[in-house]
Amino acid sequence: MPISIETRLPLRSSPASTWQGSHPTAAASSDPLLGLFPTTITVPSTTNSLSSHSVSPSRPPSLSQTPSTPSPNSPDSPNSPKSPITHSSPPSPTPLPPISPASSPAHTGRSRSPIYSTASPPSSLTNHMPAPASSSPLQPIDPPIRTHPMVTRSQNQIFKPKQLYLAETPCSEVEPTCVSQALKDHRWRQAMSEEFTALVSQGTWDLVPPAPNQNIIGCKWVFRLKRGKDGRVERYKARLVAKGFHKQPGTDYTQTFSPVIKPTTIRAILSIAVSRGWKIHQLDINNAFLHGKLDEQLFMQQPARFIDPHLPHHVCRLQKSLYGLKQAPRMWFRELKQFLLAHGLTNSRSDCSLFIYCQNTDWLYVLVYVDDILITGSNPVAIDNLITAMSSKFSVKNLGELDFFLGVEAIRTNAGLFLSQQRYIQDILQRAGMDNAKAVSTPLSSTTSLRQFSGHSLTDPTAYRQIVGSLQYLSLTRPDLCFAVNRLSQFMHNPIDLHWQAVKRVLRYLNGTKFHGLLLRPQTSLSLHGFSDADWAGDKDTSISTTGYVMYLGSSPVSWKATKQRVVARSSTEAEYKALAAASSEMVWILNLLHELGIHPSTPPALYCDNIGATYLSSNPVMHSRMKHIAIDLHFVRDLVDHKVLRVSHISSKDQFADGLTKPLSSARFTYLRSKIGVTDGSSILRGRVKEKISAISS
């Protein structure tokens, strides 16, 4: 038997009235239509249908609710008569489930109480009515029985820590991509103002009317965050850059080459300075390219947000070089070279970016890498005089003793000078998402051979090329990565999935050795010696051999290389001799550099090779018929030996330090050779440096 419940909604004008048959909060609804329509709701008369469920007007009934036992006096008790009952004002009405907003015809997107029609109940209401209650509570469903033998990590209580990422990055830590973004931060506005002031004070340009035949190039603002070795932001740098790609070769520029200091020269001079106890000073030239004078006549648009209000249609006629111009680095180096030569320094013939000053027993070395300069020598007074003279000519920032140069952290210890790129390694790992990867003991597996066509090509090789390109810069202080990076660089044109797995293995190796670096120890005798080795037909695709060598100044490594040979060697002796010729060329160059630096070894440098045939060929005057095709290399090394420029000696394969630069090795062998080529674990050195910083801050 159905039960009819007639309910009339109260009018809005009667604040004290309540909605009979519904929850009292309905009277507070802001709907002006409430109370205008009487409502009759027909509910099926099922036993315990109204009282067995306590239904909240704001949510549907939960499956976990247990049905309540009706009281003996309740109309739904078994003893009560089953007859239709009409309640106009029930004393304790049971609230009805609400109608979803989508089913209400008067829904306009705002929260309101449901409105029921005066006729038969809507279908949406009957669809939302609770089902009759069961006589017994619902039992929980048992989980499915596991039938497979797989054991997950969660069952063994192994959980990966959650990575929390911020949805937004603070504005001060983001490099703007356009002027409108930079103008929102006062730091970037200040940086733009400083850059424009420096350009005007240097007389970089003057404003002239445009001409029809002028090639007017554009310009843009580039914003960079200058960070220290600890990753913190040290400076907000805004730079006005000319759009040099709009220039026409032959008309707007001719020569563009500009030399920079070689890494071998840097390591050799640092080793000399450590052995002799010299201080190493570091300088930075502000707006270095603005000091170069142009030989060509160039025109540029006025920079955005800094257009002259009196001459808005004029263009800038450049008087000095500007960042973005193809000849700007060359013009700056020419200006700096002329200044140093005028103050008594000579340009090195071995390295064009090295300048040497020698007077009696005083030596002074100047190393130039664009606008970063290192100065060291035996006379501190001469160094101070040179820095003072440079400050009067250029805008020089004296950074004190060497601390952080070209992304390399330099730490002076009692054992020597420790060079580390741990911050750069950490950035690579974070960019690749491998900072929490499990570490391995070797960069490449000794049981897996990398082939060109042994897998599927990567869909997008961009990540592979970016990471391998970043790893190449690590060879500045990590000779243990030299062969792995060289091997992976050979597949840049078409990397496959196996190559990508090898890259991730190198990253896992870096994650375990991120604090390793190069230790330059002080030496009493700066003797030069080296090791040369080759892996005959190591490349399985082309059968080309691999050359590897490492050079030492005392016990400190200063030069190393791993590279493929140009042609196929027909014997292991030929491959070893080609490697010996390459190592001899490098040793002769280092020897000439040392002579210019005032260092003259008492004995000819030794070059060690583990191949007896190559060792005999270097001193045997007899020409073999099978060696005619390598006559140039043969005569080159033999002439050096005959003139006592160097000597070639045999060494056992067990003591060959260059073995790790030619092939993948086992873990024990690789770890042994890594320590022999100068790579040292600097965890204790870096931790001590952090403690010193913390104590300095607290004091």
PLY file of the C-alpha trace (Angstrom):
ply
format ascii 1.0
element vertex 699
property float x
property float y
property float z
element edge 698
property int vertex1
property int vertex2
end_header
0.00 0.00 0.00
1.52 3.34 -0.88
1.89 6.03 1.68
0.93 9.54 0.61
2.78 12.39 2.16
1.45 15.84 1.40
3.79 18.67 2.09
3.38 22.35 1.48
6.51 24.40 1.35
6.48 27.56 3.48
6.47 30.99 1.98
9.58 33.11 1.96
7.80 35.80 4.01
7.35 33.49 7.00
10.81 33.14 8.51
9.59 31.15 11.49
7.89 28.50 9.41
9.55 25.18 8.68
9.26 22.81 5.82
7.02 19.98 6.93
8.38 16.69 5.81
11.88 17.89 5.00
14.94 19.17 6.81
14.65 22.53 8.59
17.42 24.13 6.57
15.16 24.26 3.57
13.49 27.31 5.08
16.68 29.22 4.78
16.96 28.66 1.07
17.28 31.74 -1.09
14.94 30.40 -3.76
11.90 32.73 -4.03
9.83 29.93 -5.50
9.87 27.85 -2.36
6.50 27.69 -0.62
4.45 28.43 -3.73
3.86 24.86 -4.77
2.30 22.14 -2.64
4.06 18.85 -2.99
2.58 15.40 -2.83
5.06 12.53 -2.84
3.92 8.97 -3.21
6.31 6.45 -1.65
5.87 2.70 -1.97
4.62 1.22 1.26
7.33 -1.33 1.97
8.02 -2.65 5.38
10.57 -0.47 7.12
10.90 1.61 3.98
10.70 4.93 5.79
12.23 4.18 9.09
14.78 1.51 8.23
17.12 4.06 6.59
18.27 7.31 8.04
18.84 9.19 4.83
20.84 12.41 4.93
19.35 15.13 2.74
22.85 16.06 1.51
24.12 12.65 0.35
22.69 9.25 -0.65
22.64 6.41 1.87
25.87 4.55 2.40
26.21 0.83 1.94
27.90 0.58 5.31
24.85 1.80 7.22
23.00 -0.87 9.14
19.19 -0.76 9.22
17.69 0.41 12.48
15.18 -1.70 14.39
11.71 -0.13 14.40
10.17 0.63 17.72
6.97 -1.20 18.73
4.94 1.98 18.60
6.20 3.15 15.27
3.80 3.02 12.34
6.15 0.69 10.52
6.41 -1.89 13.24
5.03 -5.35 12.51
2.16 -4.78 14.98
0.95 -1.61 13.30
-1.83 -1.80 10.73
-0.74 -1.75 7.09
-3.04 0.96 5.74
-2.49 4.15 3.79
-1.55 6.99 6.08
-1.63 10.64 5.16
0.46 12.96 7.27
0.04 16.65 6.84
2.50 17.45 9.64
4.29 14.34 10.87
5.94 14.80 14.22
9.31 13.38 13.14
9.31 13.05 9.38
11.99 11.05 7.66
14.03 13.26 5.30
13.83 12.37 1.66
16.87 11.99 -0.56
17.65 15.07 -2.59
17.23 15.34 -6.30
20.44 15.84 -8.21
20.89 19.36 -9.65
20.82 18.04 -13.17
17.28 16.63 -12.69
15.79 19.86 -11.38
13.99 21.80 -14.12
14.58 25.10 -12.36
18.30 24.54 -11.86
20.37 27.55 -12.88
23.75 26.57 -11.57
23.35 27.85 -8.00
22.72 25.89 -4.80
19.05 25.61 -3.92
16.58 23.24 -2.34
14.75 20.80 -4.64
11.36 21.78 -6.02
8.79 19.06 -6.50
5.85 19.10 -8.82
2.29 19.06 -7.39
1.31 16.26 -9.74
2.69 12.78 -9.81
6.26 12.39 -8.57
8.94 12.92 -11.19
10.86 10.02 -12.57
14.09 11.47 -11.23
12.71 11.22 -7.73
11.75 7.59 -8.06
15.17 6.85 -9.51
16.82 8.37 -6.45
14.65 6.61 -3.89
16.60 4.20 -1.64
16.17 0.52 -2.21
14.34 -1.54 0.44
16.60 -2.46 3.30
17.77 -5.99 3.76
16.89 -7.85 6.88
20.60 -8.47 7.63
23.57 -6.11 7.31
25.78 -6.28 4.21
28.86 -8.46 4.62
32.24 -7.19 3.34
33.47 -8.77 0.13
36.56 -10.90 0.54
39.58 -9.84 -1.55
40.30 -12.01 -4.56
42.62 -14.92 -3.98
46.08 -14.35 -5.47
46.78 -17.10 -7.98
50.02 -15.85 -9.57
53.44 -16.34 -7.94
54.60 -12.73 -8.44
55.72 -10.91 -5.28
55.50 -7.13 -5.38
57.76 -4.71 -3.57
54.92 -3.47 -1.37
54.44 -6.99 0.02
58.04 -6.89 1.21
57.54 -3.42 2.69
59.67 -1.77 0.00
58.35 1.65 -0.90
59.81 4.33 -3.12
59.83 7.76 -1.47
57.30 10.14 -2.90
58.69 12.96 -5.00
57.06 16.22 -4.06
57.00 18.87 -6.76
55.81 22.42 -6.48
53.03 23.36 -8.83
54.53 26.81 -9.18
58.10 28.04 -9.03
58.89 31.38 -7.41
59.11 34.12 -9.97
62.60 35.14 -8.81
63.99 31.67 -9.68
62.71 31.56 -13.28
64.53 33.07 -16.23
62.09 35.27 -18.19
61.66 34.54 -21.86
60.46 38.00 -22.89
60.61 41.60 -21.74
57.03 41.67 -20.46
57.79 38.88 -17.99
61.01 40.53 -16.81
59.32 43.85 -16.13
57.15 42.21 -13.46
60.17 41.68 -11.19
62.15 44.63 -9.85
65.37 42.57 -9.91
65.19 42.05 -13.66
64.24 45.70 -14.19
67.34 46.70 -12.24
69.47 44.32 -14.32
68.12 45.79 -17.57
68.83 49.30 -16.36
72.42 48.39 -15.42
73.04 46.78 -18.80
71.68 49.75 -20.74
73.68 52.18 -18.60
76.87 50.23 -19.30
76.17 50.26 -23.03
75.64 54.01 -23.08
78.68 54.76 -20.90
80.93 52.65 -23.17
79.79 54.58 -26.23
78.55 51.42 -27.91
76.42 53.28 -30.45
75.10 56.60 -31.62
71.67 57.32 -33.13
71.46 58.13 -36.82
68.55 58.36 -39.28
67.91 55.12 -41.19
68.89 54.85 -44.84
67.25 52.68 -47.54
70.45 50.73 -48.30
71.25 49.84 -44.67
71.04 46.27 -43.38
69.42 46.97 -40.02
69.65 44.03 -37.65
67.36 43.48 -34.69
68.12 42.96 -31.00
66.55 41.30 -28.01
66.95 41.02 -24.25
68.30 37.77 -22.85
67.93 37.00 -19.14
70.15 34.61 -17.21
70.52 33.61 -13.57
74.15 33.52 -12.49
74.57 30.75 -9.93
77.46 29.88 -7.66
79.03 26.49 -7.07
76.37 25.71 -4.45
73.54 26.39 -6.92
72.33 29.59 -5.29
71.47 32.64 -7.38
74.27 35.17 -7.15
73.24 37.64 -9.82
70.39 38.54 -12.12
71.94 39.21 -15.51
70.14 40.96 -18.36
72.04 41.21 -21.62
71.18 43.05 -24.81
72.01 40.71 -27.69
72.15 41.60 -31.36
70.47 39.25 -33.80
73.64 38.28 -35.59
71.87 35.78 -37.84
70.49 38.76 -39.77
74.02 39.75 -40.81
75.37 39.16 -44.31
78.76 37.41 -44.59
81.36 39.35 -46.51
79.54 42.62 -45.91
78.82 42.72 -42.18
81.66 40.41 -41.06
84.62 38.45 -42.41
86.68 36.68 -39.68
84.95 35.22 -36.62
87.45 32.80 -34.99
88.48 33.52 -31.40
90.84 31.22 -29.44
90.23 30.00 -25.87
92.60 28.34 -23.44
93.03 24.57 -23.84
92.05 22.29 -20.94
95.51 20.68 -21.02
97.13 24.09 -20.55
94.87 24.84 -17.59
95.70 21.57 -15.84
99.44 21.90 -16.55
99.68 25.44 -15.15
97.53 24.57 -12.13
99.84 21.64 -11.42
102.88 23.92 -11.65
101.28 26.51 -9.35
100.40 23.85 -6.77
103.91 22.37 -6.86
105.54 25.77 -6.35
103.04 27.10 -3.84
101.80 30.01 -5.98
98.47 31.73 -5.46
95.99 31.56 -8.32
93.88 34.69 -8.87
90.62 34.76 -10.79
89.21 37.76 -12.68
85.98 38.39 -14.52
85.57 41.14 -17.12
82.18 42.86 -17.01
80.63 43.41 -20.45
83.81 42.12 -22.11
82.51 42.23 -25.69
81.69 45.93 -25.38
85.41 46.74 -25.31
86.06 45.41 -28.81
86.10 47.89 -31.67
84.38 46.99 -34.92
86.03 47.17 -38.31
82.69 47.07 -40.19
79.83 49.57 -40.07
76.70 47.98 -38.57
73.23 49.32 -37.81
70.81 47.99 -35.21
67.31 48.78 -34.01
66.88 50.56 -30.69
66.39 48.14 -27.77
62.87 47.47 -26.55
61.64 49.60 -23.60
64.65 51.92 -24.05
63.68 53.81 -27.21
64.73 57.46 -27.27
61.50 59.50 -26.98
63.00 62.37 -28.99
64.39 60.18 -31.79
62.07 57.17 -31.88
62.65 56.39 -35.58
66.47 56.53 -35.52
68.68 53.44 -35.54
71.84 52.59 -33.59
75.11 52.84 -35.48
77.39 50.45 -33.62
80.82 51.75 -32.66
81.86 48.74 -30.56
81.08 45.05 -30.61
77.95 43.74 -28.98
76.91 40.32 -27.75
75.35 38.32 -30.56
77.61 39.68 -33.29
79.59 36.92 -34.97
82.87 38.84 -34.77
82.37 40.06 -31.18
84.57 37.38 -29.46
87.38 38.00 -31.96
87.26 41.77 -31.46
87.38 41.40 -27.66
90.34 39.01 -27.75
92.22 41.37 -30.06
91.65 44.24 -27.66
92.82 42.22 -24.64
95.83 40.84 -26.52
97.01 44.32 -27.48
96.73 45.44 -23.84
98.73 42.50 -22.47
101.44 42.77 -25.11
101.79 46.47 -24.33
102.49 45.63 -20.68
105.41 43.32 -21.41
103.74 39.92 -21.75
104.42 37.59 -24.67
101.90 35.39 -26.48
102.56 31.66 -26.25
103.16 29.77 -29.49
101.75 26.53 -28.09
98.48 28.10 -26.90
97.28 31.41 -28.31
95.21 32.18 -25.17
98.23 31.92 -22.84
100.33 35.00 -22.07
103.68 34.74 -20.28
105.74 37.34 -18.45
109.37 36.54 -17.60
111.90 38.90 -16.00
114.98 37.44 -14.35
113.54 34.78 -12.05
109.99 36.16 -11.96
107.36 34.28 -13.93
103.74 35.25 -14.50
101.10 33.31 -16.44
97.79 34.72 -17.74
95.13 32.25 -18.99
92.21 33.70 -20.97
88.89 31.96 -21.59
86.73 34.69 -23.21
86.02 36.97 -20.21
87.25 34.60 -17.45
90.93 35.08 -16.62
93.35 33.21 -14.33
96.62 34.83 -13.20
99.37 33.06 -11.29
103.09 33.56 -10.85
106.05 33.76 -8.53
105.87 37.53 -7.83
102.69 38.68 -6.00
103.62 42.35 -6.51
103.74 41.92 -10.29
100.34 40.21 -10.18
98.80 43.09 -8.21
100.28 45.65 -10.60
98.83 43.80 -13.60
95.38 43.58 -12.00
95.48 47.31 -11.22
96.43 48.14 -14.81
93.64 45.96 -16.17
91.12 47.61 -13.84
92.03 51.02 -15.24
91.39 49.81 -18.80
88.47 47.41 -18.38
85.66 46.83 -15.91
87.31 44.08 -13.86
85.76 42.07 -11.04
88.46 40.60 -8.81
87.12 37.27 -7.53
90.12 36.57 -5.30
91.81 33.19 -5.23
90.66 30.41 -7.53
87.42 28.92 -6.25
85.01 28.24 -9.13
86.20 28.44 -12.75
84.31 27.30 -15.88
81.90 25.22 -13.81
84.75 23.47 -11.96
85.09 23.81 -8.20
88.71 24.14 -7.05
89.51 23.33 -3.42
92.95 23.77 -1.88
93.88 21.02 0.60
97.05 19.77 2.23
97.19 17.03 -0.40
97.00 19.47 -3.33
94.31 21.09 -5.49
91.07 19.12 -5.84
88.99 19.80 -8.98
85.35 18.72 -8.82
82.29 19.03 -11.06
79.83 17.51 -8.59
77.36 20.36 -9.01
77.34 19.86 -12.79
76.89 16.12 -12.32
73.95 16.70 -10.00
72.28 18.94 -12.57
72.66 16.27 -15.28
71.18 13.59 -13.02
68.22 15.76 -12.06
67.56 16.72 -15.67
67.57 13.04 -16.65
65.54 11.95 -13.61
68.33 9.62 -12.45
69.35 11.31 -9.20
67.87 8.44 -7.14
69.06 5.62 -9.40
71.01 2.66 -8.08
74.77 3.11 -8.48
77.04 0.79 -10.49
80.81 0.37 -10.30
81.70 0.85 -14.00
80.37 3.24 -16.67
80.04 0.53 -19.34
79.35 -3.16 -19.10
82.28 -5.41 -20.04
79.93 -8.16 -21.31
77.77 -6.06 -23.66
79.06 -4.87 -27.02
77.52 -1.70 -28.42
76.57 -2.15 -32.08
74.99 0.22 -34.54
72.22 -2.10 -35.78
71.34 -4.32 -32.83
68.05 -2.83 -31.68
65.20 -0.46 -32.41
65.82 3.22 -33.15
64.66 5.72 -30.56
61.46 7.56 -31.42
62.88 10.84 -30.16
66.70 10.89 -29.87
66.76 14.42 -28.42
67.23 13.30 -24.81
70.06 10.95 -25.83
71.91 13.69 -27.67
71.43 16.23 -24.90
72.75 13.96 -22.17
75.72 12.67 -24.17
76.59 16.24 -25.14
76.49 17.24 -21.47
78.71 14.31 -20.52
81.43 15.49 -22.89
82.17 18.49 -20.66
82.77 16.14 -17.72
85.97 14.96 -19.43
87.55 18.17 -18.10
88.11 16.53 -14.70
86.99 12.91 -15.19
89.34 10.82 -17.37
87.52 7.67 -16.20
84.55 8.72 -18.40
86.65 9.44 -21.48
86.14 6.13 -23.28
82.45 5.75 -22.37
81.58 9.24 -23.63
83.60 8.74 -26.82
81.90 5.42 -27.49
78.39 6.78 -26.94
79.12 9.83 -29.09
79.61 7.58 -32.11
75.86 6.82 -32.22
74.50 10.36 -32.07
73.12 10.19 -35.61
70.91 7.15 -34.97
70.79 5.93 -31.35
68.92 2.73 -30.51
67.39 1.43 -27.31
70.57 -0.44 -26.35
72.55 2.81 -26.56
70.00 4.54 -24.34
70.42 1.80 -21.74
74.19 2.38 -21.88
73.65 6.12 -21.28
71.54 5.35 -18.23
74.27 3.06 -16.95
76.77 5.92 -17.22
74.37 8.10 -15.24
74.07 5.40 -12.59
77.85 5.30 -12.38
77.92 9.07 -11.96
75.32 8.89 -9.22
77.68 6.70 -7.23
80.80 8.76 -8.00
79.42 12.29 -8.12
81.97 13.46 -5.52
84.95 12.05 -7.41
87.32 14.51 -9.02
90.87 15.21 -10.12
93.55 15.74 -7.48
96.65 17.71 -8.56
99.39 16.87 -6.08
102.45 19.04 -5.39
105.61 17.65 -7.00
109.28 18.15 -6.29
110.26 17.12 -9.82
108.05 18.06 -12.76
108.94 15.20 -15.09
106.82 14.31 -18.08
105.78 10.76 -18.96
102.80 9.06 -20.59
101.05 5.79 -21.43
99.77 4.74 -24.85
97.44 1.85 -25.66
95.13 0.61 -28.41
92.24 -1.83 -28.68
92.70 -3.62 -31.99
89.44 -3.83 -34.05
87.41 -2.88 -31.00
84.55 -1.53 -33.10
82.55 -4.59 -34.17
80.73 -2.69 -36.91
83.74 -1.25 -38.75
86.72 -3.19 -37.21
88.42 0.14 -36.51
90.76 0.25 -33.51
90.57 2.65 -30.57
93.45 4.85 -29.40
93.92 5.88 -25.78
96.66 7.77 -23.97
97.21 9.67 -20.71
100.04 12.13 -19.91
101.42 12.93 -16.46
103.31 15.93 -15.15
104.92 14.38 -12.12
102.11 12.24 -10.71
99.28 14.54 -11.83
97.45 13.76 -15.09
97.34 16.76 -17.41
96.16 15.28 -20.74
94.16 12.24 -21.85
92.22 11.12 -24.89
90.18 8.22 -26.26
89.39 8.26 -29.98
88.76 6.01 -32.97
91.53 5.59 -35.48
90.92 6.83 -38.99
91.61 3.60 -40.92
91.46 -0.12 -40.24
94.65 -1.57 -38.79
95.67 -4.94 -40.24
97.52 -6.05 -37.12
97.65 -5.27 -33.43
101.18 -3.89 -33.89
99.91 -1.42 -36.47
97.08 -0.32 -34.17
99.49 0.12 -31.26
101.92 2.07 -33.39
99.22 4.44 -34.60
98.28 5.07 -30.97
101.97 5.59 -30.20
102.21 8.22 -32.94
99.17 10.10 -31.61
100.55 10.02 -28.07
103.96 11.19 -29.29
102.40 14.19 -31.00
100.61 15.18 -27.79
103.76 14.70 -25.71
105.82 16.90 -28.02
103.21 19.66 -27.75
103.20 19.49 -23.94
107.01 19.50 -23.94
107.08 22.69 -26.02
104.53 24.25 -23.67
106.68 23.42 -20.65
109.73 24.98 -22.33
107.79 28.23 -22.81
106.75 28.10 -19.15
110.40 27.88 -18.09
110.38 24.16 -17.19
113.09 22.01 -18.76
113.00 18.32 -17.79
116.44 16.88 -17.17
115.70 13.63 -19.03
113.68 12.97 -22.18
110.04 12.14 -21.38
109.13 8.46 -21.43
106.23 7.00 -23.39
105.19 3.53 -22.25
103.63 0.96 -24.58
102.64 -2.65 -23.85
103.24 -3.94 -27.41
106.72 -5.29 -28.04
106.46 -4.98 -31.85
105.56 -1.28 -31.70
108.35 -0.67 -29.19
110.95 -2.28 -31.46
109.71 -0.43 -34.55
110.26 2.92 -32.86
114.00 2.31 -32.63
114.66 -0.23 -35.42
116.02 1.47 -38.58
114.93 -1.43 -40.81
111.80 -0.79 -42.88
109.52 -3.81 -43.01
107.43 -4.44 -46.11
104.25 -4.78 -44.09
104.77 -1.32 -42.54
105.10 0.78 -45.70
101.54 2.05 -45.46
102.25 3.64 -42.06
105.61 5.11 -43.10
104.66 8.64 -42.00
103.80 7.57 -38.44
106.84 5.32 -38.44
109.25 8.06 -39.44
107.60 10.60 -37.14
108.08 8.55 -33.97
111.48 7.24 -35.03
112.82 10.76 -35.64
111.67 11.83 -32.19
113.44 8.86 -30.64
116.60 9.42 -32.69
116.77 13.10 -31.66
116.21 12.08 -28.03
113.08 14.18 -27.81
111.36 11.23 -26.16
111.97 7.56 -25.51
109.61 4.65 -26.03
109.69 1.91 -23.38
107.88 -1.37 -23.03
105.58 -2.01 -20.08
103.47 -4.97 -19.09
99.76 -4.91 -19.81
99.03 -5.12 -16.08
100.74 -1.74 -15.52
99.23 -0.07 -18.60
97.29 2.90 -17.14
95.73 3.79 -20.49
93.97 0.45 -20.73
90.74 1.93 -19.34
90.64 4.49 -22.16
90.32 1.90 -24.93
87.78 -0.74 -23.80
85.24 -1.61 -21.09
86.84 -3.36 -18.13
85.74 -5.41 -15.16
84.88 -3.71 -11.92
88.09 -4.61 -10.07
90.37 -3.67 -12.98
88.52 -0.42 -13.68
88.61 0.68 -10.02
92.35 0.02 -9.86
93.13 2.01 -13.01
90.79 4.84 -11.97
92.88 5.49 -8.90
96.08 5.38 -10.99
94.96 8.04 -13.47
94.31 10.59 -10.71
90.56 10.29 -10.06
90.02 10.56 -6.30
86.99 10.32 -4.07
86.50 13.82 -2.67
83.58 13.13 -0.33
85.63 14.00 2.76
87.02 17.15 1.11
83.59 18.41 0.04
82.02 17.58 3.42
84.78 19.48 5.19
84.15 22.45 2.94
80.45 22.42 3.81
81.27 22.32 7.53
83.60 25.29 7.11
80.82 27.27 5.42
78.31 26.39 8.13
80.71 27.41 10.90
81.53 30.65 9.08
77.84 31.50 8.72
77.08 30.70 12.37
80.02 32.79 13.59
0 1
1 2
2 3
3 4
4 5
5 6
6 7
7 8
8 9
9 10
10 11
11 12
12 13
13 14
14 15
15 16
16 17
17 18
18 19
19 20
20 21
21 22
22 23
23 24
24 25
25 26
26 27
27 28
28 29
29 30
30 31
31 32
32 33
33 34
34 35
35 36
36 37
37 38
38 39
39 40
40 41
41 42
42 43
43 44
44 45
45 46
46 47
47 48
48 49
49 50
50 51
51 52
52 53
53 54
54 55
55 56
56 57
57 58
58 59
59 60
60 61
61 62
62 63
63 64
64 65
65 66
66 67
67 68
68 69
69 70
70 71
71 72
72 73
73 74
74 75
75 76
76 77
77 78
78 79
79 80
80 81
81 82
82 83
83 84
84 85
85 86
86 87
87 88
88 89
89 90
90 91
91 92
92 93
93 94
94 95
95 96
96 97
97 98
98 99
99 100
100 101
101 102
102 103
103 104
104 105
105 106
106 107
107 108
108 109
109 110
110 111
111 112
112 113
113 114
114 115
115 116
116 117
117 118
118 119
119 120
120 121
121 122
122 123
123 124
124 125
125 126
126 127
127 128
128 129
129 130
130 131
131 132
132 133
133 134
134 135
135 136
136 137
137 138
138 139
139 140
140 141
141 142
142 143
143 144
144 145
145 146
146 147
147 148
148 149
149 150
150 151
151 152
152 153
153 154
154 155
155 156
156 157
157 158
158 159
159 160
160 161
161 162
162 163
163 164
164 165
165 166
166 167
167 168
168 169
169 170
170 171
171 172
172 173
173 174
174 175
175 176
176 177
177 178
178 179
179 180
180 181
181 182
182 183
183 184
184 185
185 186
186 187
187 188
188 189
189 190
190 191
191 192
192 193
193 194
194 195
195 196
196 197
197 198
198 199
199 200
200 201
201 202
202 203
203 204
204 205
205 206
206 207
207 208
208 209
209 210
210 211
211 212
212 213
213 214
214 215
215 216
216 217
217 218
218 219
219 220
220 221
221 222
222 223
223 224
224 225
225 226
226 227
227 228
228 229
229 230
230 231
231 232
232 233
233 234
234 235
235 236
236 237
237 238
238 239
239 240
240 241
241 242
242 243
243 244
244 245
245 246
246 247
247 248
248 249
249 250
250 251
251 252
252 253
253 254
254 255
255 256
256 257
257 258
258 259
259 260
260 261
261 262
262 263
263 264
264 265
265 266
266 267
267 268
268 269
269 270
270 271
271 272
272 273
273 274
274 275
275 276
276 277
277 278
278 279
279 280
280 281
281 282
282 283
283 284
284 285
285 286
286 287
287 288
288 289
289 290
290 291
291 292
292 293
293 294
294 295
295 296
296 297
297 298
298 299
299 300
300 301
301 302
302 303
303 304
304 305
305 306
306 307
307 308
308 309
309 310
310 311
311 312
312 313
313 314
314 315
315 316
316 317
317 318
318 319
319 320
320 321
321 322
322 323
323 324
324 325
325 326
326 327
327 328
328 329
329 330
330 331
331 332
332 333
333 334
334 335
335 336
336 337
337 338
338 339
339 340
340 341
341 342
342 343
343 344
344 345
345 346
346 347
347 348
348 349
349 350
350 351
351 352
352 353
353 354
354 355
355 356
356 357
357 358
358 359
359 360
360 361
361 362
362 363
363 364
364 365
365 366
366 367
367 368
368 369
369 370
370 371
371 372
372 373
373 374
374 375
375 376
376 377
377 378
378 379
379 380
380 381
381 382
382 383
383 384
384 385
385 386
386 387
387 388
388 389
389 390
390 391
391 392
392 393
393 394
394 395
395 396
396 397
397 398
398 399
399 400
400 401
401 402
402 403
403 404
404 405
405 406
406 407
407 408
408 409
409 410
410 411
411 412
412 413
413 414
414 415
415 416
416 417
417 418
418 419
419 420
420 421
421 422
422 423
423 424
424 425
425 426
426 427
427 428
428 429
429 430
430 431
431 432
432 433
433 434
434 435
435 436
436 437
437 438
438 439
439 440
440 441
441 442
442 443
443 444
444 445
445 446
446 447
447 448
448 449
449 450
450 451
451 452
452 453
453 454
454 455
455 456
456 457
457 458
458 459
459 460
460 461
461 462
462 463
463 464
464 465
465 466
466 467
467 468
468 469
469 470
470 471
471 472
472 473
473 474
474 475
475 476
476 477
477 478
478 479
479 480
480 481
481 482
482 483
483 484
484 485
485 486
486 487
487 488
488 489
489 490
490 491
491 492
492 493
493 494
494 495
495 496
496 497
497 498
498 499
499 500
500 501
501 502
502 503
503 504
504 505
505 506
506 507
507 508
508 509
509 510
510 511
511 512
512 513
513 514
514 515
515 516
516 517
517 518
518 519
519 520
520 521
521 522
522 523
523 524
524 525
525 526
526 527
527 528
528 529
529 530
530 531
531 532
532 533
533 534
534 535
535 536
536 537
537 538
538 539
539 540
540 541
541 542
542 543
543 544
544 545
545 546
546 547
547 548
548 549
549 550
550 551
551 552
552 553
553 554
554 555
555 556
556 557
557 558
558 559
559 560
560 561
561 562
562 563
563 564
564 565
565 566
566 567
567 568
568 569
569 570
570 571
571 572
572 573
573 574
574 575
575 576
576 577
577 578
578 579
579 580
580 581
581 582
582 583
583 584
584 585
585 586
586 587
587 588
588 589
589 590
590 591
591 592
592 593
593 594
594 595
595 596
596 597
597 598
598 599
599 600
600 601
601 602
602 603
603 604
604 605
605 606
606 607
607 608
608 609
609 610
610 611
611 612
612 613
613 614
614 615
615 616
616 617
617 618
618 619
619 620
620 621
621 622
622 623
623 624
624 625
625 626
626 627
627 628
628 629
629 630
630 631
631 632
632 633
633 634
634 635
635 636
636 637
637 638
638 639
639 640
640 641
641 642
642 643
643 644
644 645
645 646
646 647
647 648
648 649
649 650
650 651
651 652
652 653
653 654
654 655
655 656
656 657
657 658
658 659
659 660
660 661
661 662
662 663
663 664
664 665
665 666
666 667
667 668
668 669
669 670
670 671
671 672
672 673
673 674
674 675
675 676
676 677
677 678
678 679
679 680
680 681
681 682
682 683
683 684
684 685
685 686
686 687
687 688
688 689
689 690
690 691
691 692
692 693
693 694
694 695
695 696
696 697
697 698
